[in-house]
Amino acid sequence: MPGESDWYSIVGLIVFFLALLLVMHLYARFDHFAERRAKGTPLRTTIPMMLTVALAYEIMPALSHFSILLPAALILTAIARDFMLWWRPEANEKTLEAYK
């Protein structure tokens, strides 16, 4: 009827956003778990960052039209962070413990 709202579309949007929130929450838990398990390994943040980029491309296929430089920059930044954690782990572990 004209002037009435479509409740199915509203419920569908709520379910969609809740499912998206659930996927992001589960991935954040996995990322936290993976980073703690990888403590002391050379690729501590690179692997979770690569998984984040892959998840973003799977959830939003429109990202494939963007330049490859964005995910490459993210992955290179994660590699640089891993290198710095590997280079002087004792200093970085003290800093990370201070933020907890």
C-alpha positions as CSV (number, residue, x, y, z in Angstrom):
1,M,0.0,0.0,0.0
2,P,1.2,3.5,-0.7
3,G,2.6,5.3,2.4
4,E,3.4,2.1,4.3
5,S,6.9,0.8,5.0
6,D,8.1,-2.5,3.9
7,W,9.0,-4.4,7.1
8,Y,10.6,-7.3,5.3
9,S,13.3,-5.0,3.8
10,I,13.9,-3.4,7.3
11,V,14.2,-6.8,8.9
12,G,16.5,-7.9,6.0
13,L,18.8,-4.9,6.5
14,I,19.0,-5.6,10.2
15,V,19.8,-9.2,9.6
16,F,22.4,-8.3,7.0
17,F,24.1,-5.8,9.3
18,L,24.1,-8.3,12.2
19,A,25.6,-11.0,10.0
20,L,28.3,-8.5,8.8
21,L,29.0,-7.5,12.5
22,L,29.2,-11.2,13.4
23,V,31.8,-11.9,10.6
24,M,33.8,-8.9,11.7
25,H,33.7,-9.9,15.3
26,L,34.7,-13.5,14.6
27,Y,37.6,-12.3,12.4
28,A,38.7,-9.8,15.1
29,R,38.8,-12.7,17.6
30,F,40.8,-14.8,15.2
31,D,43.2,-12.0,14.5
32,H,43.8,-11.5,18.2
33,F,44.3,-15.2,18.7
34,A,46.6,-15.5,15.7
35,E,48.8,-12.6,16.8
36,R,49.1,-14.0,20.4
37,R,50.0,-17.5,19.0
38,A,52.5,-16.0,16.6
39,K,54.4,-14.2,19.4
40,G,58.1,-14.4,18.5
41,T,57.6,-15.5,14.9
42,P,58.9,-13.5,12.0
43,L,55.5,-13.0,10.4
44,R,53.5,-12.0,13.5
45,T,51.2,-9.4,11.8
46,T,51.8,-10.1,8.1
47,I,49.6,-13.2,7.9
48,P,46.6,-11.6,9.8
49,M,47.0,-8.5,7.5
50,M,46.9,-10.7,4.4
51,L,43.8,-12.4,5.8
52,T,42.2,-9.0,6.4
53,V,42.8,-7.9,2.8
54,A,41.5,-11.2,1.5
55,L,38.4,-10.9,3.7
56,A,37.8,-7.3,2.5
57,Y,38.0,-8.5,-1.1
58,E,35.6,-11.4,-0.5
59,I,33.0,-9.3,1.4
60,M,33.2,-6.3,-1.0
61,P,33.8,-7.5,-4.6
62,A,33.8,-3.9,-5.8
63,L,37.2,-3.5,-4.3
64,S,38.7,-5.4,-7.2
65,H,38.2,-2.2,-9.3
66,F,40.6,-0.3,-7.1
67,S,44.4,-0.2,-7.5
68,I,46.4,-3.1,-6.2
69,L,48.6,-0.5,-4.5
70,L,46.3,-0.2,-1.4
71,P,46.5,-3.9,-0.3
72,A,50.2,-4.0,-1.3
73,A,50.9,-1.0,0.9
74,L,49.0,-2.6,3.8
75,I,50.9,-5.8,3.4
76,L,54.3,-4.1,3.1
77,T,53.5,-2.0,6.2
78,A,52.8,-5.3,8.1
79,I,56.0,-6.8,6.9
80,A,57.9,-3.7,8.1
81,R,56.3,-3.9,11.5
82,D,57.2,-7.6,11.7
83,F,60.8,-6.8,10.8
84,M,60.9,-4.2,13.5
85,L,59.4,-6.6,16.1
86,W,62.0,-9.2,15.0
87,W,64.9,-6.8,15.0
88,R,64.4,-5.7,18.7
89,P,61.8,-7.9,20.3
90,E,62.6,-7.0,23.9
91,A,62.0,-3.3,23.4
92,N,58.7,-3.8,21.5
93,E,57.4,-6.4,23.9
94,K,57.8,-3.9,26.8
95,T,56.0,-1.3,24.8
96,L,53.1,-3.7,24.0
97,E,52.8,-4.8,27.6
98,A,52.6,-1.2,28.7
99,Y,49.5,-0.7,26.5
100,K,47.6,-3.7,28.0
